[in-house]
Amino acid sequence: MQTILILNGPNLNMLGQREPEIYGHETLEDIQKLCEDKASDLGVRVHFRQSNHEGELVTWIQQAAQTPGPYAGLIINAAAYTHTSIAIHDALKLLNIPIIEVHISDPETREDFRHTSFITPVAAAVYKGLGANGYAKSLEHISNLIHTQ
């Protein structure tokens, strides 16, 4: 069974408490459960991680780039690092697996500084503004990519 790595960036551990008018009331644990259930339905596994530290996210991406790699695909919600991290962008370029970018809100409808993504240029697709359901859609998409390779 293939495994998909799901990485979550800074402040996502505060979902449910942080700006519920933007991010909703679901916690990151709720989203993890949603992903695990969806993965089971799709016949894949997920490895779900979160960090507030850019370097830790880069390290996890580099580990995913090892050949042979432990992961068939990567879903990433880099949160604020989406708009600032060339280091994460460069690490993602190391990967030879599909990458899907996901955001709970739609950054393009928010402050101007959120309109630029350093993840999008290396992603096969972007899901944004769908709340936690964006993770489920991302899993469906990446599962299809993996199974058609």
BELJO-V564420 format. One record per backbone hydrogen bond with DSSP energy under -0.5 kcal/mol. NH is the residue of the N-H (numbers start at 1). CO is the residue of the C=O. E is the energy in kcal/mol with one decimal. If there is no record, write none. Layout:
# BELJO-V564420
nh=NH co=CO e=E
nh=NH co=CO e=E
This chain:
# BELJO-V564420
nh=4 co=45 e=-2.6
nh=5 co=73 e=-2.5
nh=6 co=47 e=-2.9
nh=7 co=5 e=-0.5
nh=7 co=75 e=-2.7
nh=8 co=49 e=-1.4
nh=9 co=77 e=-2.8
nh=12 co=9 e=-1.3
nh=14 co=11 e=-1.7
nh=15 co=12 e=-1.5
nh=16 co=24 e=-0.6
nh=17 co=14 e=-2.1
nh=18 co=14 e=-2.2
nh=19 co=17 e=-0.6
nh=22 co=19 e=-2.2
nh=23 co=19 e=-2.7
nh=24 co=20 e=-1.8
nh=31 co=27 e=-1.9
nh=32 co=28 e=-2.6
nh=33 co=29 e=-2.2
nh=34 co=30 e=-2.4
nh=35 co=31 e=-2.6
nh=36 co=32 e=-2.7
nh=37 co=33 e=-2.6
nh=38 co=34 e=-2.5
nh=39 co=35 e=-2.9
nh=40 co=36 e=-2.1
nh=41 co=37 e=-1.9
nh=42 co=38 e=-1.7
nh=43 co=39 e=-0.9
nh=43 co=40 e=-0.7
nh=44 co=39 e=-2.5
nh=45 co=2 e=-2.9
nh=47 co=4 e=-2.4
nh=48 co=46 e=-0.5
nh=49 co=6 e=-2.8
nh=51 co=8 e=-2.2
nh=54 co=52 e=-0.5
nh=57 co=53 e=-1.8
nh=58 co=54 e=-2.3
nh=59 co=55 e=-2.4
nh=60 co=56 e=-2.3
nh=61 co=57 e=-2.2
nh=62 co=58 e=-2.7
nh=63 co=59 e=-2.5
nh=64 co=60 e=-1.7
nh=65 co=61 e=-1.0
nh=65 co=62 e=-0.7
nh=66 co=63 e=-1.2
nh=72 co=3 e=-3.1
nh=73 co=3 e=-0.8
nh=74 co=98 e=-2.6
nh=75 co=5 e=-2.9
nh=76 co=100 e=-2.8
nh=77 co=7 e=-2.7
nh=78 co=76 e=-0.6
nh=81 co=78 e=-1.8
nh=82 co=79 e=-2.1
nh=83 co=80 e=-1.3
nh=84 co=81 e=-0.8
nh=85 co=81 e=-2.6
nh=86 co=84 e=-1.0
nh=89 co=85 e=-1.6
nh=90 co=86 e=-3.0
nh=91 co=87 e=-2.2
nh=92 co=88 e=-2.6
nh=93 co=89 e=-1.5
nh=94 co=91 e=-1.6
nh=95 co=92 e=-1.5
nh=98 co=72 e=-0.7
nh=100 co=74 e=-2.5
nh=101 co=125 e=-2.5
nh=102 co=76 e=-2.2
nh=103 co=127 e=-2.5
nh=107 co=105 e=-0.8
nh=109 co=106 e=-2.2
nh=110 co=107 e=-1.5
nh=114 co=111 e=-1.9
nh=115 co=112 e=-2.0
nh=118 co=82 e=-3.2
nh=122 co=119 e=-2.0
nh=123 co=119 e=-0.5
nh=123 co=120 e=-1.4
nh=124 co=99 e=-3.2
nh=125 co=99 e=-0.8
nh=127 co=101 e=-2.6
nh=129 co=103 e=-0.7
nh=129 co=105 e=-1.3
nh=130 co=103 e=-0.7
nh=131 co=104 e=-2.2
nh=133 co=130 e=-1.0
nh=134 co=131 e=-1.7
nh=135 co=132 e=-1.6
nh=136 co=132 e=-0.9
nh=137 co=133 e=-2.6
nh=138 co=134 e=-2.1
nh=139 co=135 e=-2.4
nh=140 co=136 e=-2.3
nh=141 co=137 e=-2.4
nh=142 co=138 e=-2.9
nh=143 co=139 e=-2.3
nh=144 co=140 e=-2.1
nh=145 co=141 e=-2.3
nh=146 co=142 e=-2.6
nh=147 co=143 e=-2.5
nh=148 co=144 e=-1.1
nh=149 co=146 e=-0.9
